[in-house]
Every structure is written in C-alpha cells, then in structure tokens.
C-alpha cells in the first residue's frame, strides 16, 4: 500500500512540475513604476494557457524588491509605464494597448531565459500592442540562455536599440535558436549594430532571424545590419581590417522588408574564422541597403557568406554609394561568397549614371558573373539578374556562354549605355571561342540581335573574360554572350533601286548558318509574288557577305521585291518588301509599311533627287534614338534600315535630310 501511495505522490509531483514548466507564473502590473524598486508594482497569478492575468487587484501583491525574472511571464496593463532601470529577464511578455515599456537607459531584456523547470528549448513571444522603447531609450532584446524560438509580434510601436543573439545558447541542445519578427520595428541605435545573429559567436551556434512577410524592420541614423564580430589587429588591402571569430551557422530570412536605406552606417557581413561556419542571407522580400554595404572577405576568415536573392526578392542598393565586394581572384578563400546569387526572379537594383556601376551577381556561391553598366543618358535605377539557362534557344548552343543576364531599367527610354558581362572558362559551351567574333546579343521578341563586343581577360577567377559593347538604347532585355555564328542568319541591309533601264537589288548578311540560297521574288501588287532569280549563299559566315541581282525587265509603274532566304534544311524566311516605281510618278518619300513592324524602317524614294541623306529618328521626348546615312542614286529606290534592337513601341519622328531636302515623317512602331 505504501508503494502505491508513494507512486501516486511521485506521479502527482511529476504532473505538477510539467504544468509548472508549461505555464509560468504571471507578473501583471498594478501601476506605473520601476521594474525592481517600486513597491507594490506587481501582482501574480497562476500560469495558464493564454498567459493572461485575472482582473486588476485580484492577484497576490508583492512588495518592493520582488520582481519578475527568467521563469516568469510579464504582463503590462493599459495605462501603465514600466521602466526597467537595469538588465532584466522574463520568459515572455505582453504589453497591452495604452501600456509602455522603457529601459530607462541602455539595458537588455533577455527573453526565454528559463531556469528550474524551464530548460531548453523555450519558445515564447513578446506581444506588444502598446509601446516599447522610444527615440531616446536604449532598450534591446536578447534570447535567453534556454531560448529555442522567440517571436516579436503585435500591432504596437517598437522603437528599440537592437536585437542580438549571444553565442552558445542552449536551444534544443544543438544550439538551434530562432527569432521571428512579426511586427514593424524601428531600430534607433547610433554607430553600432542594430540587428544581428552574431554576438560572441560559438561553433555550436545554429541561429536564424526571420522577418515575416508584410512586416518592415527599419534601421536608421548611423546604425547598421549585422555585427561583423571582433576586429583583428592586422589590417591589409584590398580589404578593411580582417574580422575574427570562431562561429557556427547564422541565417537571415528576409520575407518582409529590411530597410537600412536611411542609415549612413556601414553594414558589414564577413565570414568567420571557422571553416564550417556559414552566414546566409535569404532575400525573399526586399532589402534596402544603406550608404555603405560590404561583403569583403577577410584574410584570416575561412568561413562562408552566402547571399541569395530568391524568387521575388529584391536587394535595393539605389541609396548605396559603396557596395564593396571581394574582387574575383583576390587573396581570399575561394568559398568566401562575395556576391549576390540571383535565383528565379530575384534581382539586384542599383542607380546607374555616366560612370561604371558594378552589379555583383552570380548563380551560386562560387560562380560569379559580374555585370558592369554605364548609362550616358538619364540617371536611372536598373536591375540585374543572372542564371545558367537561356529563355530562348540559339541555333548553335555549343557556341555560347551558358549564362543569361536580364537587365531592366526603371524609366523607359532615354538610356544610351555600355554593358560589360564577365564569365569564366567553365561557363563556356564546348565550342565557344572567346578569340572569335563575339556578340553581346539581346532577345528582341523574335530573335537575338546585338553588336560585336570587345573581349578581354583570360577566363580565370582572377582574370575573367569580359565582353564590352555600347550603344544600347534601353536595357529591358535578356542578354547573352555568343559567337556570331551561333546566331541565325542576320540580314544587315537590303536595297532596291533604279539602275539604267532596270532595277538592281543589293543585300548583305552579317551572319549565315547553313544558309542555302536567296530567291528574289517580284510582284506588281505586293501580294502575289513570282521568282525572278536565285543567288547561292555562302552558307556559313560570321562576317559581312554582299549579294546583288539585276532585274532587266521592270514593270512600268510599281515593282515590289522580296527575298526568300532558304536554309539547307528547307526552312526559309522572307525579307521586308521593297517598292520601286518606274515611269511618270510623283516625287516623294514614303515610309511603308507604317505602322513599322519588326524594327525594319522601309524608306521608299520615288522620282527623287540623287544625293546622300541623313536619317534621324526621334522619340516623343525629342531624344535621338538612331542616326544613319544612306545614299540614293536618283530616281526611285527602296531600302530597309534596321532600327535599334532596344527601341520601344510607340510614335516616332523620322527626319530625312539632304543637300536641298528636309522631310519629316511620323511613324508608329509596333
């Protein structure tokens, strides 16, 4: 019988201990005052599942000197202001609407500290529907010794100094600790870190800080993001003083907004000294960087930094004057991570003017593909992303760099820019030749077109290949680097004109791949065409190839011509239709068709004077978007000019100027 009674007592004690561990004693405010020194400030209630006290005045009142600590839940009632006056701790907290919590100096509130009956992992929250902190108050939060997961939530005002996570917390026994921010928070600390998962790092740390979707965390003044750990004694170029610290793994998940754009402090993420240490920032929402953001790798640091801009994420560096990353090949560990990995639709945004601006982007930790942009037009905000696959295939996939850079501008039009794209030998397809003719091509909706680029470098991590091209009208394109012969046949020009008693056709190609022949077709109405001649193609060429055909029997009146361009596999495409009028016809210049399609400007001279003519195309803002010079031998002719690949749809003015002629035409570009 004694054994049974003893067993029952043990079970009851165990059960009561479990209840105690689940539901801590609640300390509720009775009035305003200082946390540990104001008499009769707190009353206590037995813990419950909702951590809510009974009505005011119905609990057990404690005299001065008795105050809540790491195993207690704190509840501050509406109308009360509690000032800490020193470092304090609790298991969790609620601040009602109309209530206030202040530090009264630079003091720490340690959360989920735990103790007897409250061992790791302790998962608790701060729910603030009133006010915590002020612009001049120094309150800051830390996870406590036994913390597992802490949530900062509520609809109230948070104006605090910082949140930091000390190294070596117990967590679940493996050091796994997370802080989730589910509230709008303003950090007011000056010249120091405001939000960091690294503080006195420990090799067992496995920490994360999460900003929930729809929430904004703001760091202002001279505060900054992340604690770069301790500064070692020996600085050395090309970096700032090296950072030391034996650390574990630290992850920032930015699902909402982290806004550091109003801070002039230096946000500095650098690797720690543990080889297995990884600091990861996953941007699934928006990060707005401040004046200075550095990810430079330190000489004595062998850990890794991984910066991911995930699908839908944006790193906005438009307010950043210094975005410093370790240059490729610098004296630093190869796994150090010094760029932003763009994944899916994630982008890096920067403000670009008339000087080179680097976009430190890549596709993985060790795969860095820098894009450098220079905008000689209006200052604009541009975004860049890079990936390993192409949205649109090329005819010869073995002669490209296996990367696609997507570059978009904030304000359409007005941009005349230079693009530099970098890659390593490992990024090249099997037959790509960096010493051959290389183009920096963009997709215009139907095919890849673009200028020949200048290639420098040797393709190593220390000296990557860089393709440079200029004259881009806008950047709203997907760009690739390819050998010229990887792209389809490109008709560089075509012209039909009176020559003696007949009509001559001249055309040129800039690229041919397995092209078989050109069939010249003729029509009286521009609808029904018949072949009048065939010209063999060179077949494969990456240089300018010129062709001609003479029609000795033109019609009196309108003559329409087009090229049927056949490949060796039987596929074919047509050129634009050219019109040449013979006989007694009106003297005029016509652009047809209008609206203009496929970026092909077809200018038709009828019974017109001989001469050299300047063709200027202006957008609605009066900006010059194209300038060409053409020659006309007199009489009638038709020739096609290719508009810039980046030109946008809309209305344009075409000005045709000769020695004694100036004609202006309005066109609509579709």
Secondary structure, DSSP 8 states (H G I E B T S, - for coil): -HHHHHHHHHHHHHHHHHHHHHS--EEEESSSEETTTSTT-EEEE---TT----STTSSEEE-TT----TT-EEEE-TT-EEE--S-EEESEEEE-TT-EEE-SSS-EEEES--BTTB-S-EEEEEEESSEEE-TT---EEEE-TTEEEEEEE-SSEEEESEEEEETT--TTTT-EEEEEEES-EEE--SSSEEEEEEES--TT-EEEEEE-TT-EEEE-BT-EES---EE-S---TTSSS-EE----EEEEEESSEEE-TTB-SEEE----S-TT-EEEEEESSEEE--SEEE----TT--SEEEEEE-TT-EEE-TT-SEEE---TT-SS-TTS--SEEE-TT-EEEEEE-SS-EEE-EEEETTEE--EEEEESSS-EEEEEEEESS-SS--S-GGGBBS-EEEEEESS-S---EEEEEEE-GGGB-TT--TTS-EEEEEE-SSSEE--B-EEES-SSSSS-EEEEEEEES---EEEEEEEGGGS--EEEEEEEEEETTEEEEEEEEEEBSSEEEEEEEEESSSSS-EEEEEEE--SSBSS-EEEEEEESS--SEEEEEEEEEEETTS-EEE---EEEEESS---EEEE-SSSB-TTEEEEEEEEE--EEEEEEEE-TTS-EEEEEEEEE-SEEEEEEEE--TT--SEEEEEEEE-SS-EEEEEEEE-
